Amino acid sequence: MSATPADRSPESTLAFLREGYRYVSSRCERYGSDIFTARLLLEPTICLRGRPAAELFYDAGRFRRAGAMPKRGQRTLTGQGGVQGLDGAAHTERKAMFVSLMTPAAVRHLGQLFADEWRARIPVWEADGPVVLYDEVARILMRAVCAWAGVPLAEPEVARRTAQMHAMIESAAAIGPRYWRGRRGRRRAEHWLADIVERARVGTLPAPEGSALRAVAEHRDGQGRLLPRRIAAVELLNVLRPTVAVDRYVVFAALALHDHPAWRDRVRGDDDATEWFVQEVRRYYPFFPVATARVRHSFDWRGHHFAQGRRVLLDLYGTNHHPELWPEPERFRPERFTGWRDDPYGFVPQGGGDHLGGHRCPGEWITIELMKRSVTLLTIAMRYEVPPQDLALDLSRMPTLPPSGFLIDDVRRTD
């Protein structure tokens, strides 16, 4: 049995919060191992990165998700009782509800709603002067996904509901005011959506055929029971919140176009180049830092012992930057995806494994569609200037974003 390297600190939570996305990889490099143990949130934890580790981590026979996410993350980011914390048959039937919404036609429809909302904002940007792309895209996404999901959203509500989504997304790895804003945002958003679900169930609010609202409101578990109001609200939020979170990827795409201007011409009107570009943005830029599970039954793997109940973290960012998987991982090179075939364990920006039976995010198809639309809009539908601003990414902040939110100015429609 190999001795698993151990982080020497008696409690590494503060180091994790201080180092952020680089915490796991920096220690893997220090110890010359893609596995080590640490004490995080007062609990022994196994940290992993790399393709073999991802293939192991997404083995449902060895790991469970129930009880894996720390309570603070459930109370802010994911909600309590949602699909992310389910296992076995319960997970499979709940996950099928989400996958049923992700037909190619439905994904394209959301993409078109997003593009239409974006185009409608261009005249406003032309008149307003400098605008923060992050804020604008977030509200565009909020309008589009609510329309797509069948959730009524009056224009005066858009900013408030978008702020609630942002509070949840920002808070899972935060302490202090950011964390409490996330708690408050989740409570208010769940209350809002629970009322909407109830109205759909009693027939006072139309729930369009094929919409997320209808799917969640009418979903029944293995015993034929409707989801409780609060759980239904959590699952509806699991459609809205991750879609709004794509605003970060859109900003990263704009940042990549700014930092690598040659790609503006390459992606313009070229579907293949746009695909490569979007996938490299997803690989290169930081999104989710880690995924969490617990050991279902004790086992040994490659000479390392995994005790029953032990918490395990898979480093998503580190796996996407692993030098054995990605030559020159710190270089932005979209051409690396030329001829690439999907590897569910080597490329894990939104989790790995199987979309239907596993814990890989089914919203990944939506993310790619919305990013491709945004690249087309940024390069064909409009021109703009990028004024001087702070565009540095702080990898100690999870999730991270350029401090400026990416300012654009002198916007003009071009198509």
C-alpha positions as CSV (number, residue, x, y, z in Angstrom):
1,M,0.0,0.0,0.0
2,S,1.4,3.4,-1.0
3,A,1.6,6.2,1.5
4,T,-0.8,8.9,0.3
5,P,0.9,12.3,0.6
6,A,-0.7,14.5,3.3
7,D,-0.9,18.2,3.5
8,R,1.1,19.1,6.6
9,S,-1.3,21.8,7.9
10,P,-3.6,20.7,10.7
11,E,-6.5,22.6,9.0
12,S,-6.3,23.7,5.4
13,T,-9.6,25.4,4.9
14,L,-8.1,28.9,5.1
15,A,-5.3,27.9,2.6
16,F,-8.0,26.6,0.2
17,L,-9.9,29.8,0.4
18,R,-6.7,31.8,0.1
19,E,-5.3,29.9,-2.9
20,G,-8.6,29.1,-4.6
21,Y,-8.4,27.3,-8.0
22,R,-4.7,26.5,-7.6
23,Y,-5.0,24.9,-4.1
24,V,-5.2,21.3,-5.3
25,S,-2.8,21.5,-8.2
26,S,-0.1,23.4,-6.3
27,R,0.0,20.5,-3.7
28,C,-0.1,17.8,-6.4
29,E,3.0,19.4,-7.9
30,R,4.6,19.8,-4.5
31,Y,4.1,16.2,-3.6
32,G,4.6,14.8,-7.1
33,S,1.3,13.0,-6.9
34,D,-2.2,13.5,-8.3
35,I,-3.7,12.5,-5.0
36,F,-3.1,13.8,-1.4
37,T,-5.0,14.1,1.8
38,A,-5.8,17.3,3.7
39,R,-8.1,18.5,6.5
40,L,-10.8,20.7,5.1
41,L,-13.8,22.1,7.0
42,L,-12.5,20.2,10.0
43,E,-12.8,16.9,8.1
44,P,-10.2,14.6,6.5
45,T,-10.5,14.9,2.7
46,I,-8.9,13.2,-0.2
47,C,-8.0,15.6,-3.1
48,L,-7.6,14.3,-6.7
49,R,-6.9,15.6,-10.2
50,G,-6.3,14.1,-13.6
51,R,-8.1,11.8,-16.0
52,P,-7.8,8.5,-14.0
53,A,-8.9,10.4,-10.9
54,A,-12.0,11.7,-12.8
55,E,-12.9,8.3,-14.1
56,L,-12.7,6.9,-10.6
57,F,-14.6,9.9,-9.1
58,Y,-17.6,9.4,-11.4
59,D,-17.9,5.7,-10.6
60,A,-21.3,5.6,-8.8
61,G,-20.6,2.2,-7.3
62,R,-17.8,3.7,-5.3
63,F,-19.0,7.2,-4.5
64,R,-22.2,8.9,-3.5
65,R,-23.3,12.5,-3.6
66,A,-25.7,12.4,-0.7
67,G,-24.1,14.3,2.2
68,A,-21.1,15.3,0.1
69,M,-21.7,18.9,-0.5
70,P,-21.0,21.0,2.6
71,K,-24.1,22.5,4.2
72,R,-23.0,26.0,3.4
73,G,-22.9,25.1,-0.3
74,Q,-26.4,23.5,-0.2
75,R,-27.8,26.6,1.6
76,T,-26.5,28.9,-1.1
77,L,-25.4,27.4,-4.4
78,T,-27.3,24.1,-5.0
79,G,-30.2,24.1,-2.5
80,Q,-31.2,21.3,-0.3
81,G,-33.0,18.2,-1.7
82,G,-32.0,18.9,-5.3
83,V,-30.8,16.5,-7.9
84,Q,-27.1,17.2,-7.1
85,G,-27.4,15.4,-3.8
86,L,-29.3,12.3,-4.9
87,D,-28.0,8.9,-5.7
88,G,-29.2,5.7,-7.3
89,A,-32.7,5.4,-8.7
90,A,-33.8,8.7,-7.2
91,H,-31.0,10.5,-9.0
92,T,-31.7,8.7,-12.3
93,E,-35.4,9.5,-12.4
94,R,-34.9,13.1,-11.3
95,K,-32.0,13.6,-13.7
96,A,-34.1,12.3,-16.6
97,M,-36.5,15.2,-16.0
98,F,-33.7,17.6,-16.7
99,V,-32.3,15.7,-19.7
100,S,-35.8,15.6,-21.2
101,L,-35.7,19.4,-21.5
102,M,-32.4,19.5,-23.4
103,T,-33.5,18.4,-26.8
104,P,-31.5,19.9,-29.7
105,A,-34.6,22.0,-30.7
106,A,-35.1,23.2,-27.2
107,V,-31.5,24.2,-26.8
108,R,-31.6,26.1,-30.1
109,H,-34.8,27.8,-29.0
110,L,-33.1,29.1,-25.8
111,G,-30.1,30.2,-27.9
112,Q,-32.4,32.2,-30.2
113,L,-34.2,33.8,-27.3
114,F,-30.8,34.8,-25.9
115,A,-29.7,36.2,-29.3
116,D,-32.9,38.2,-29.7
117,E,-32.6,39.7,-26.3
118,W,-29.0,40.6,-27.0
119,R,-29.8,42.3,-30.3
120,A,-32.6,44.3,-28.6
121,R,-30.1,45.7,-26.1
122,I,-27.5,46.9,-28.7
123,P,-29.4,50.2,-29.4
124,V,-29.4,50.8,-25.7
125,W,-25.7,50.2,-25.5
126,E,-25.1,52.5,-28.4
127,A,-26.9,55.3,-26.5
128,D,-25.6,54.6,-23.0
129,G,-21.9,54.8,-23.5
130,P,-19.7,52.4,-21.5
131,V,-21.6,49.3,-20.3
132,V,-20.5,46.4,-18.1
133,L,-20.9,43.3,-20.3
134,Y,-21.2,41.0,-17.3
135,D,-24.2,42.8,-15.8
136,E,-25.9,43.2,-19.2
137,V,-25.4,39.6,-20.2
138,A,-26.7,38.4,-16.8
139,R,-30.0,40.2,-17.3
140,I,-30.2,39.0,-20.9
141,L,-29.8,35.5,-19.8
142,M,-32.3,35.9,-17.0
143,R,-35.0,37.2,-19.4
144,A,-34.2,34.5,-22.0
145,V,-34.2,31.5,-19.6
146,C,-37.4,32.6,-17.8
147,A,-39.2,32.9,-21.1
148,W,-37.8,29.5,-22.2
149,A,-38.7,27.9,-18.9
150,G,-42.2,29.3,-18.7
151,V,-41.5,31.4,-15.6
152,P,-43.2,34.8,-15.7
153,L,-40.8,37.6,-15.2
154,A,-41.9,41.3,-15.4
155,E,-39.3,43.7,-16.6
156,P,-39.2,45.6,-13.2
157,E,-38.2,42.3,-11.6
158,V,-35.3,41.4,-13.8
159,A,-32.5,43.2,-11.9
160,R,-33.7,41.9,-8.5
161,R,-34.1,38.3,-9.6
162,T,-30.7,38.4,-11.5
163,A,-29.1,39.7,-8.3
164,Q,-30.5,36.8,-6.4
165,M,-28.9,34.3,-8.9
166,H,-25.6,36.1,-8.6
167,A,-25.7,36.1,-4.8
168,M,-26.1,32.3,-4.9
169,I,-23.4,31.8,-7.4
170,E,-20.9,34.1,-5.6
171,S,-21.5,32.7,-2.1
172,A,-20.6,29.0,-1.9
173,A,-16.9,29.5,-1.3
174,A,-17.3,32.8,0.5
175,I,-17.4,33.9,4.2
176,G,-19.0,36.9,5.7
177,P,-21.4,39.2,3.8
178,R,-21.1,37.4,0.5
179,Y,-22.2,34.2,2.1
180,W,-25.1,35.7,3.9
181,R,-26.2,37.5,0.7
182,G,-26.3,34.0,-0.9
183,R,-28.4,32.6,1.9
184,R,-30.8,35.5,1.6
185,G,-30.9,35.3,-2.2
186,R,-31.7,31.6,-2.2
187,R,-34.5,31.9,0.4
188,R,-36.2,34.7,-1.6
189,A,-35.8,32.9,-5.0
190,E,-37.1,29.6,-3.6
191,H,-40.2,31.4,-2.2
192,W,-40.8,33.1,-5.5
193,L,-40.6,29.9,-7.5
194,A,-42.5,27.8,-5.0
195,D,-45.5,30.2,-5.5
196,I,-45.1,29.9,-9.3
197,V,-45.0,26.1,-9.1
198,E,-48.2,26.1,-6.9
199,R,-50.0,28.4,-9.3
200,A,-49.0,26.1,-12.3
201,R,-50.3,23.1,-10.4
202,V,-53.7,24.6,-9.6
203,G,-54.1,26.0,-13.1
204,T,-54.0,29.7,-12.4
205,L,-50.7,30.1,-14.3
206,P,-50.3,28.5,-17.7
207,A,-47.3,26.1,-17.9
208,P,-46.4,25.7,-21.6
209,E,-46.0,22.2,-23.0
210,G,-42.3,21.2,-22.9
211,S,-41.3,24.0,-20.5
212,A,-39.2,23.5,-17.4
213,L,-42.0,24.9,-15.3
214,R,-44.4,22.2,-16.5
215,A,-41.8,19.4,-16.2
216,V,-41.0,20.4,-12.6
217,A,-44.6,21.1,-11.5
218,E,-45.8,17.8,-12.9
219,H,-42.8,15.6,-12.0
220,R,-43.5,12.6,-9.8
221,D,-41.0,10.5,-8.0
222,G,-40.7,6.7,-8.0
223,Q,-43.7,6.4,-5.7
224,G,-45.9,8.6,-7.9
225,R,-45.7,11.7,-5.6
226,L,-45.4,15.3,-6.7
227,L,-42.3,17.1,-5.6
228,P,-42.8,19.1,-2.4
229,R,-43.2,22.8,-3.2
230,R,-39.7,23.7,-1.8
231,I,-37.9,20.9,-3.7
232,A,-39.8,21.9,-6.9
233,A,-38.5,25.4,-6.4
234,V,-34.9,24.1,-5.9
235,E,-35.1,22.1,-9.1
236,L,-36.6,25.1,-11.1
237,L,-33.7,27.1,-9.7
238,N,-31.4,24.4,-11.0
239,V,-32.6,25.5,-14.5
240,L,-32.4,29.2,-14.0
241,R,-29.3,29.7,-11.9
242,P,-26.8,27.7,-14.0
243,T,-28.1,29.4,-17.1
244,V,-27.5,32.8,-15.6
245,A,-24.0,31.6,-14.5
246,V,-23.1,31.3,-18.2
247,D,-22.6,35.1,-18.1
248,R,-19.1,34.3,-16.7
249,Y,-18.2,32.2,-19.7
250,V,-19.5,34.9,-22.0
251,V,-17.3,37.4,-20.3
252,F,-14.4,35.0,-20.6
253,A,-15.1,34.6,-24.3
254,A,-15.0,38.4,-24.7
255,L,-11.8,38.5,-22.8
256,A,-10.3,35.8,-25.0
257,L,-11.3,37.7,-28.1
258,H,-9.7,40.8,-26.7
259,D,-6.5,39.1,-25.6
260,H,-6.2,37.0,-28.9
261,P,-7.6,39.3,-31.6
262,A,-6.5,37.0,-34.4
263,W,-9.3,34.7,-33.4
264,R,-11.9,37.4,-34.1
265,D,-11.4,36.9,-37.8
266,R,-11.0,33.1,-37.5
267,V,-14.4,32.6,-35.7
268,R,-16.3,35.0,-37.8
269,G,-18.7,32.9,-39.9
270,D,-16.8,29.7,-39.2
271,D,-18.7,27.1,-37.2
272,D,-15.8,24.8,-36.6
273,A,-13.5,27.6,-35.4
274,T,-16.2,28.9,-33.2
275,E,-16.6,25.4,-31.6
276,W,-12.9,25.1,-31.0
277,F,-12.7,28.6,-29.5
278,V,-15.7,28.0,-27.2
279,Q,-14.3,24.7,-25.9
280,E,-10.9,26.3,-25.3
281,V,-12.5,29.1,-23.3
282,R,-14.2,26.4,-21.2
283,R,-10.9,24.6,-20.7
284,Y,-8.7,27.6,-20.1
285,Y,-10.7,29.9,-17.9
286,P,-11.8,29.0,-14.3
287,F,-15.5,28.1,-13.7
288,F,-16.3,25.4,-11.1
289,P,-13.2,24.7,-9.0
290,V,-14.0,21.3,-7.6
291,A,-16.6,18.6,-7.4
292,T,-17.4,16.7,-4.2
293,A,-18.4,13.2,-3.3
294,R,-18.2,10.7,-0.4
295,V,-16.8,7.1,-0.5
296,R,-19.7,4.7,-0.6
297,H,-17.7,1.6,0.6
298,S,-14.1,1.3,1.6
299,F,-11.7,0.3,-1.3
300,D,-8.2,0.6,-2.5
301,W,-7.1,2.3,-5.7
302,R,-3.6,2.4,-7.1
303,G,-2.2,1.7,-3.7
304,H,-4.3,4.4,-1.9
305,H,-7.0,3.6,0.6
306,F,-10.4,5.3,0.4
307,A,-12.2,4.9,3.7
308,Q,-16.0,4.6,3.8
309,G,-17.7,8.0,4.2
310,R,-14.5,10.0,3.4
311,R,-15.1,13.2,1.6
312,V,-13.3,13.4,-1.8
313,L,-12.7,16.5,-4.0
314,L,-12.0,16.3,-7.7
315,D,-10.0,19.3,-9.0
316,L,-12.0,20.3,-12.1
317,Y,-9.8,23.3,-12.9
318,G,-6.6,21.3,-12.3
319,T,-7.8,18.5,-14.5
320,N,-8.5,20.9,-17.3
321,H,-4.9,22.3,-16.9
322,H,-3.2,19.0,-16.3
323,P,0.1,18.9,-18.4
324,E,-0.3,15.2,-19.2
325,L,-3.7,15.9,-20.8
326,W,-3.2,19.3,-22.2
327,P,0.2,20.3,-23.7
328,E,1.2,23.8,-22.7
329,P,-2.0,24.1,-20.5
330,E,-1.4,27.7,-19.6
331,R,-1.5,28.8,-23.3
332,F,-4.8,29.7,-24.9
333,R,-4.8,27.5,-28.1
334,P,-8.3,26.7,-29.5
335,E,-6.7,24.7,-32.3
336,R,-6.0,22.0,-29.8
337,F,-9.7,21.0,-30.3
338,T,-9.3,20.4,-34.0
339,G,-10.6,16.9,-34.6
340,W,-11.1,16.5,-30.8
341,R,-13.5,13.8,-29.6
342,D,-15.4,14.3,-26.4
343,D,-13.6,12.7,-23.4
344,P,-15.9,12.7,-20.4
345,Y,-13.1,12.3,-18.0
346,G,-10.3,14.4,-19.4
347,F,-12.3,17.5,-20.1
348,V,-14.5,18.4,-17.1
349,P,-15.4,22.1,-16.9
350,Q,-19.0,21.2,-15.8
351,G,-18.3,17.8,-14.4
352,G,-17.5,14.5,-16.0
353,G,-19.0,11.1,-16.8
354,D,-22.3,10.4,-18.4
355,H,-24.9,13.1,-18.8
356,L,-27.9,10.9,-18.2
357,G,-26.9,8.4,-15.6
358,G,-24.1,10.3,-13.9
359,H,-23.5,13.7,-12.3
360,R,-22.3,15.5,-15.4
361,C,-24.3,18.7,-15.9
362,P,-27.0,18.3,-18.5
363,G,-26.9,22.1,-19.0
364,E,-23.6,21.7,-20.7
365,W,-25.3,21.7,-24.1
366,I,-27.0,25.0,-23.2
367,T,-23.7,26.5,-22.1
368,I,-22.1,25.6,-25.4
369,E,-25.0,26.9,-27.4
370,L,-25.1,30.2,-25.5
371,M,-21.4,30.7,-25.8
372,K,-21.4,30.1,-29.5
373,R,-24.2,32.6,-29.9
374,S,-22.3,35.1,-27.9
375,V,-19.1,34.7,-29.9
376,T,-21.2,35.3,-33.1
377,L,-22.9,38.3,-31.6
378,L,-19.6,39.8,-30.4
379,T,-17.8,39.3,-33.8
380,I,-20.6,39.8,-36.4
381,A,-23.6,41.6,-34.9
382,M,-21.7,44.5,-33.3
383,R,-18.4,46.3,-33.0
384,Y,-17.2,47.9,-29.8
385,E,-14.1,49.3,-28.1
386,V,-12.6,47.9,-24.9
387,P,-11.5,50.9,-22.8
388,P,-8.6,50.6,-20.3
389,Q,-9.7,48.6,-17.3
390,D,-8.6,45.9,-14.8
391,L,-9.1,42.6,-16.6
392,A,-6.9,40.4,-14.4
393,L,-8.4,37.2,-13.0
394,D,-7.8,36.6,-9.3
395,L,-7.6,32.8,-9.0
396,S,-8.0,33.0,-5.2
397,R,-11.6,34.2,-5.7
398,M,-14.1,31.5,-6.4
399,P,-15.9,32.0,-8.8
400,T,-13.6,34.6,-10.3
401,L,-14.3,37.4,-12.8
402,P,-12.4,40.4,-14.2
403,P,-12.9,43.2,-11.5
404,S,-14.3,45.5,-14.2
405,G,-16.9,43.0,-15.4
406,F,-15.5,43.7,-18.9
407,L,-16.4,47.3,-20.0
408,I,-17.3,47.9,-23.6
409,D,-17.8,51.3,-25.2
410,D,-18.6,52.9,-28.6
411,V,-21.0,50.0,-29.4
412,R,-22.4,50.0,-33.0
413,R,-24.6,47.4,-34.6
414,T,-23.1,45.9,-37.8
415,D,-25.6,43.4,-39.2
